[in-house]
């Protein structure tokens, strides 16, 4: 692991080390560098989707087809995807790595992001979805560990990346 990599590169390297070979994504300004890295990687199938629950379904199908999937999304999409997570992944024991840009935390400039920012961790806890909150230099290992936990426990696992993460600290 290298501390001189940008936060996005650390996450990308974690995805590679974890063996992730399919990533569904919903656009988010904080994730844009990761999405560009994924799109240019011939070993990872990057599938942009229009809604988070669509991405959950794509990832479930990919896993059933023998792939190692992840979804990259903003935390506001967690609310959109609760039913798909509960009635698909959690019900049938389908592992999923969720890389989540956690908007609405300290330093957020858009007031509309704050309510979901406050609810993200409580929602994950209520659903019994484990999560990691790495600092940039920990992201590579955290992403790899999150996927390992998802596979070992046959469940979704999240990696939350808040505003401070993108600022380098």
C-alpha positions as CSV (number, residue, x, y, z in Angstrom):
1,X,0.0,0.0,0.0
2,X,1.3,3.4,-0.9
3,X,0.5,6.6,1.0
4,X,1.4,8.8,-1.9
5,X,-1.6,7.7,-4.0
6,X,-4.7,9.8,-4.3
7,X,-7.8,8.6,-2.3
8,X,-9.5,7.5,-5.5
9,X,-6.4,5.4,-6.5
10,X,-6.4,3.8,-3.1
11,X,-10.0,2.7,-3.5
12,X,-9.4,1.5,-7.1
13,X,-6.3,-0.5,-6.0
14,X,-8.4,-2.1,-3.2
15,X,-11.0,-3.2,-5.8
16,X,-8.3,-4.7,-7.9
17,X,-6.7,-6.5,-4.9
18,X,-10.1,-7.8,-3.9
19,X,-10.6,-9.4,-7.3
20,X,-13.6,-7.3,-8.1
21,X,-14.4,-7.8,-11.8
22,X,-17.7,-6.0,-12.2
23,X,-18.8,-2.6,-10.8
24,X,-22.2,-1.1,-11.3
25,X,-22.3,2.6,-10.6
26,X,-24.5,5.6,-10.2
27,X,-22.8,8.9,-10.8
28,X,-21.4,11.0,-7.9
29,X,-19.0,13.8,-8.2
30,X,-16.8,12.3,-5.4
31,X,-16.6,9.0,-7.2
32,X,-15.8,10.4,-10.7
33,X,-12.1,9.6,-10.6
34,X,-12.8,6.0,-9.5
35,X,-15.4,5.6,-12.2
36,X,-12.9,6.8,-14.8
37,X,-10.3,4.3,-13.6
38,X,-12.8,1.5,-13.7
39,X,-14.0,2.5,-17.2
40,X,-10.4,2.3,-18.5
41,X,-9.6,-1.1,-16.9
42,X,-10.1,-4.0,-19.3
43,X,-10.2,-6.5,-16.4
44,X,-13.2,-4.8,-14.8
45,X,-16.6,-4.6,-16.4
46,X,-18.0,-1.2,-15.5
47,X,-21.8,-0.9,-15.9
48,X,-23.3,2.6,-15.3
49,X,-26.9,2.3,-14.1
50,X,-29.7,4.8,-13.7
51,X,-30.8,3.8,-10.2
52,X,-29.2,2.1,-7.2
53,X,-31.6,-0.8,-7.0
54,X,-30.9,-1.5,-10.7
55,X,-27.3,-1.8,-9.7
56,X,-28.1,-4.1,-6.8
57,X,-29.9,-6.4,-9.3
58,X,-27.0,-6.3,-11.8
59,X,-24.5,-7.2,-9.1
60,X,-26.7,-10.0,-7.8
61,X,-26.9,-11.5,-11.3
62,X,-23.2,-11.1,-11.8
63,X,-22.4,-12.9,-8.6
64,X,-24.7,-15.8,-9.6
65,X,-22.8,-15.9,-12.9
66,X,-19.5,-16.3,-11.1
67,X,-18.3,-12.7,-10.9
68,X,-17.1,-10.6,-8.0
69,X,-19.3,-7.5,-8.0
70,X,-19.4,-4.1,-6.3
71,X,-21.6,-1.1,-6.6
72,X,-20.3,2.5,-6.4
73,X,-22.9,5.0,-5.3
74,X,-23.7,8.0,-3.2
75,X,-25.3,7.4,0.3
76,X,-28.6,9.0,-0.9
77,X,-28.9,5.9,-3.0
78,X,-28.8,3.7,0.1
79,X,-32.4,4.8,0.8
80,X,-33.4,3.9,-2.8
81,X,-31.8,0.4,-2.5
82,X,-33.1,-0.8,0.9
83,X,-35.8,-3.1,-0.6
84,X,-33.4,-4.6,-3.1
85,X,-30.7,-5.2,-0.5
86,X,-33.2,-6.8,1.9
87,X,-35.3,-8.8,-0.5
88,X,-32.5,-10.0,-2.8
89,X,-29.0,-9.9,-1.3
90,X,-29.8,-10.3,2.3
91,X,-32.6,-12.8,1.8
92,X,-30.6,-15.0,-0.5
93,X,-27.1,-14.5,1.0
94,X,-25.5,-12.7,-2.0
95,X,-22.3,-10.9,-1.1
96,X,-22.0,-7.4,-2.4
97,X,-19.3,-4.7,-1.9
98,X,-20.8,-1.2,-1.7
99,X,-18.4,1.7,-2.1
100,X,-20.5,4.6,-0.9
101,X,-19.7,8.3,-1.1
102,X,-21.0,9.5,2.2
103,X,-22.3,13.0,1.6
104,X,-24.0,15.1,4.3
105,X,-21.2,14.8,6.8
106,X,-19.2,17.5,8.5
107,X,-18.1,20.1,5.9
108,X,-21.1,19.4,3.5
109,X,-22.0,22.5,1.5
110,X,-25.4,21.3,0.2
111,X,-28.1,21.3,2.8
112,X,-30.1,18.7,0.9
113,X,-27.4,16.1,1.5
114,X,-27.4,16.5,5.3
115,X,-30.5,14.4,6.3
116,X,-29.3,11.3,4.5
117,X,-25.8,12.0,5.8
118,X,-27.1,11.6,9.3
119,X,-29.2,8.5,8.5
120,X,-26.6,6.5,6.6
121,X,-24.9,4.8,9.5
122,X,-28.1,4.1,11.5
123,X,-29.7,2.6,8.4
124,X,-26.7,0.3,7.8
125,X,-26.7,-0.7,11.5
126,X,-30.5,-1.3,11.4
127,X,-30.1,-3.5,8.4
128,X,-27.2,-5.4,9.9
129,X,-24.8,-4.3,7.1
130,X,-21.2,-4.0,8.4
131,X,-19.3,-1.0,7.2
132,X,-15.8,0.4,7.1
133,X,-14.8,4.1,7.3
134,X,-11.2,4.2,6.1
135,X,-8.9,7.1,5.9
136,X,-7.3,7.4,2.5
137,X,-4.1,5.5,3.4
138,X,-6.3,2.7,4.8
139,X,-8.7,2.5,1.8
140,X,-6.9,-0.1,-0.3
141,X,-6.9,-2.6,2.6
142,X,-10.4,-1.7,3.8
143,X,-11.9,-2.3,0.4
144,X,-10.2,-5.7,0.1
145,X,-11.2,-6.6,3.7
146,X,-14.8,-5.5,3.1
147,X,-15.1,-7.8,0.1
148,X,-13.6,-10.7,2.0
149,X,-16.1,-10.1,4.8
150,X,-19.0,-10.0,2.3
151,X,-17.9,-13.3,0.8
152,X,-17.2,-15.0,4.1
153,X,-20.6,-13.9,5.6
154,X,-22.6,-13.9,2.3
155,X,-23.9,-10.4,2.8
156,X,-23.6,-6.8,1.7
157,X,-20.8,-4.8,3.2
158,X,-20.2,-1.1,2.8
159,X,-17.2,1.1,2.6
160,X,-18.2,4.7,3.5
161,X,-16.1,7.5,2.1
162,X,-17.0,10.9,3.7
163,X,-16.0,14.4,2.7
164,X,-12.8,14.3,4.8
165,X,-11.7,11.1,2.9
166,X,-11.7,13.0,-0.4
167,X,-9.8,15.9,1.2
168,X,-7.0,13.4,2.1
169,X,-7.7,13.0,5.8
